[in-house]
Amino acid sequence: MAVNQADSTTVTGAAAQAEAAPAAGYRGKARTPYEVLKQLPEDATPEQQDSAIQANFHVVNTHLSTRPDTLTLPGQEKWTRPGEVVQPEAYIDRFFRNDSTFRPEIGNSRSGIAGDPVPYTIQGDNTLTALLIGCFIIAMLAFANTRRFITIQAKQFFRGTKNISSDYSETSAEVRSQSFFVLLTCLLFAIISFIYTLENVADTFILSSQYQLVAVFFGIYVAYFGFRLLVYWAVNSVFFGSRKSVKWLKSLLFATSMEGVALFPLVLLVSYFDLSMQKAIIYVFFVIALVKMSLLYKSFIVFFKHKAFFLQIILYFCALEIMPLLALWGVLVNVVDYLKINF
């Protein structure tokens, strides 16, 4: 308490001294705060400096204009006069109630125009990447467990049945492995069709997810291969007997499985190494043509080797291979045209 009284006395005396005695070099009363502070001792405290400034400078009260506010305050519908706003809290609450700048508890929505989305790529899709990795691992395990079965099928496909046991019976594991390779072929064709559709046809569809489009393509290819097996079984059983029909179906399943094995590197190159779609299409056509030529050769060995009617094999092959393939192409085109969004 004694210190406060001493400070007050010092401040008052310093202020009076600053007001009464100008510093050396100045004439009359100090006109600027700088001149006032120059008149104080060098060890003057901030409280003393403030008191000296207040003693030398007096702020004259200004009177606000009594004219109406023609510009109006934001949120005010009527003109106001000074002093009429008696509850500024209510005004602030009404005007800034939903402003997230002044109220951080309100969610701040982004303003402006949305930018272009990042183009979709399979290399950025974790789900399809995990699916391909899983298929690759399962394919390697299946090949390791059924290597003898695949070797026998390859020899029977290209050499006929000479010196090879034709009464070889597949185990359940070998049948499951071959079924997996057929489904893998359907999946790879579906992914290739999906990539081609996004790059060359459309990138917006009525489906809620791109995985649904892949599932649609996968279902179409499964239906195509399943329908082809049924047609072959029905036709060959009637015209050539059940024994040759079973032999042909085994060869058909083997060719379909190898078709998927040949397409797997292509899917990896297109998805993760930016292989151009034009080169990918050429590769797909080459694989399909090679498989069809192999099936044509196998059908000649199984059904028409001892017959002199070469026209029959052409009609047989066109009716059961070429026509279903063209029908598959038409179904894919119509499905994509139906699912895409036309602007």
N, C-alpha and C positions, 0 to 999 in steps of 0.2 A: 504493500500500500504506500509506503514511503517512496519507493522507486517510481510508482506511477505519478505521485504528486510532483516529484522532481522533474520527471519527463514533461509533465504539463507545464510546469513553471519555465523550464528551458525552452519548450516549444513556443510558449507565448512570448517570452523575451526575445527569442530569435526571430519570430515573426514580426514583432514590433520593430526590432532593430533593422530587419530587412526592409520593412516598409518605410522607416524613417530615414535610414542612412544609405544612400546609394553607393555602389562600389566605385572604386577608382576607375576613371575613364568614362563614366556615365554621367549624364546631367539630368536632374529631375528624377521623377518617379520611374521605376522600371516598367517597361512596356511589354516585355516578353518574359515567359517563364525562365528563359536562359539567363536574362539579366537578374531576375530574382534569386536564382540559385547561385549566381556568381557572387552575390552580396553576402551569402551565408558562409560561415567558417567551413573549412575543408572537412572537419570531423562531424559535420551536421548529420544527424540520423535521418532516415526516411520520414519519420513522423514530423521532424522539424521542417523538412523540405515541403511536406504537404501543408503544414500549417502556414508557412510563408506564402505558398502559392494561393491558398484560400484568402489570406489577408490582403493580397495585392490585386486579386482578380475576383470580381463579383459577377455571377451570371444573372442577367436580368430575365425575369420571367416573361415568356412570350405568351401571347393570347392566341389560341387556336381560332381559325376562321369559323364563323357561324353559318357559312353558306352550306347548302345541302351538298352531299357527296353524290355528284352526278355520275361518277364512274362506278359507284357502289362497290362494296366488298364482295369477294367471291362467296356465293351462297346466299346473299341478301337480295331479296326481291324488291324491297322498297328503299328509298333514299333514307339515309340516316344522318343525324346531326351529332356533333361531338358531345359525348357524355350520355348518349341514348343507349349504347350497348352496356348494359349493367351486368350481364352474365356472360363474360367471354368464354367461360368453361363450356357452356351449352353450345355456343357457336363453334368452338373448336371440335367438340364431340360430334356435332352434326356434319361439319364439313370434312373432317379427317377421319371419319368413322371407319371407312373401308380403304383407306390409303395405307398400303403396306410399307411405304417409305417412313411414315411416322409411327406405324404400329407393326413392329416386326413379328408379332405373333400371328399376323395374317399371312397366309401363303402368298409369296410373290410370284405371280404368273409372268412368264417370259413374253415380252412384247416384240413386235417386228414380224418379218416374213421368214418362214422356215427355209433353210437352205436345202440344196439338193442332197438327197440321201446317198450314202455310200453304196455303190453298186454291189449287188449280191454276188458272192463267189463261194464255191464249195470249199476252197481252202480256208475261208473264214467261218465255215459252218461246222461247229463242233460235233453236231449229231451225225451228219453224213460222214465226217472224217472218222469218228469212232466206229460207225457201221462198216466202213471199208476196211479199217484196221482189224475189226473183229472177223469179217469175212476172210481176210487174208490169213489170219491165224488159224481159223477153222479149216480153210482149204489146205494149208500146209499139214495140219494134223491128219486130215482125211486122206491126203495123198500118201503120207507116211504109213498109214495103217492099211491102205488098200493098193499099195504099189504093185503087188503081184496081179491083182485083179485088173488093174488098168493096163498092165503089160499084155496080159492074155487078150483083153478086148482089142488092143491096138493090133496085135498079130492077126486075130480073126478078122478084123476090119480090112486090112490091107493084103493079107495072104490067103484069105479063104479059110478053109477048115483042114487043109492038108497038114499032117504031122502035128496037129493041135487037137487037144481033147475037146470035142464038141459037146460032151455031156457034163461040162463043168457047171456046177450049181453054185450060185452066189449065196453068200451068207447075209444075214440081216444087216450087219455093219456095212458090208459092201453096197447093199441096196440103199441104205440110208445115205452113204457117201455120194453115190451117184445121183440120188434125188437132191442132195444139197447142191451139187455142181449144176444141176439143171435150174434150180431156183436162183443160184448165183448168176447164171446166164441171163435169166429174166431180170434180175436186179440191175445188172450192168447195162443191159439194153434200156432199162427204164431211166437210169442216170444219164446215159448218152442222149436219149430223147429229151430229157429234162433240160440239159445244158443247151442242146440245139434249139429248143423252143424259146428259152430265155434270150439267146443271142440273135436269133433270126426271125422269130415270129412275134412274140409279145412278152412283156415282163410283168403285166398285171392281170390277175385272174379273179374270178368270183370266189375262189377258195380262200379260206382264212389263213392258210399256211402253205409254204412251198412243199412241205412234206406230204401234204394231201395230193399234190400234183404228181409227185414221185410215186405215191401209193396207187394212184389211178393208172399210171403207165405200167407199174409192176403188175397190177391186176389184169391189164389188157394182155401183156405178154404171157402171163401164166395161163390165161384162157386160150390164147393162140396155140401155145405148145400142147396144152391138154387136149384141145379140140383136134389138133393134127394127129396126136397119138390115137385118139378114138377113131378118126376116119381111116387111118392106116390099118388099124386092127380090124375094122369092119370090112374094108375092101379086100385086104390081103387074105383074110380068113375065108372069104367067099370064093375068090378066084385062084388062090395059090395054096390054101391049106393052113392049118394053125401052126405047124412046125416052122414053115418058112416065115410066117407072120411073126412068130416070137423071135426068130433070128434077126429079122429086119428091125423089130422094135428095139432090140438090144443095140444094134448098130446105130439106130437113130438117136437113142439116148446117149451113146458114147460120143457121137458127132456133136450133139448139142452141148454136152459137157465140155468138150474141147473148144467149142466156139466161145464159151464163157472164159476159159483159160486164156484164149488169145485176145479177148477184149479187155481183160483186167489191166494190162500195162497201158492200154490206150486211155482208160478212165483216169489212171494216175497221171499220165502226161497232160491230159486236157485239164484236169482239176488243179494240179499243183505245179506244173511246169509251163503253163501258158502255151500249150500246143494249139496252133490255129485250127479253127473248126473245119476249114476246107481240107486240110491234111487229115483230120480225124474222120471226115466223111469218106474220103478216098480209102482210108484204112478199113473202115467198117464195110464198105462195098467189096473190098478185096477179100476180107474174111468171109463174108456171106457167100460170095461167088466161089471161093475155095471149098467151103462146106457143101454147097449145092453140087458142085462137080464131083466131090467125093461121094455124096449120096447117090448121084446118078450112076457113078461107077459101081457102087455097092448094090444098087437095085438091079443093075445088069447082071452082076455076079449071082445074086440070090434068085432072081425071078426069070431072067431072059437069056441066061448063058447058053442053054440048050435049045433055044428057039430061034427061028430065022426071021421072025417078024420084028424088024427094027422100029417100025412105026409105032408099035404098041408101047415101047418104053418111052418114046417121046410124048405120046398122049398121056401115059401114066404119070410121068414126071411133071408135065405141065398142069395136069388136073390136081395133083396132090401136093405139089411144091410151089409152083409159080403162082397159081391162082390164090391159094391161101395167103401168100406173101403180099400180093397186090391188095387183097381184101384187108389185111392188117394195116397196110399203108393208108387205105381209105378210112378205116376206123380211127386211126390216130389223127388224121387231118380233121375229121369231123368233130372229134372230142375236143381237140385244142381250139377249134373255131367256136365251139359252144362254150368252153370255159373261159376264154379270154375276154377281157373288157374292151369293147369297141368304143372309142371316143368319137 
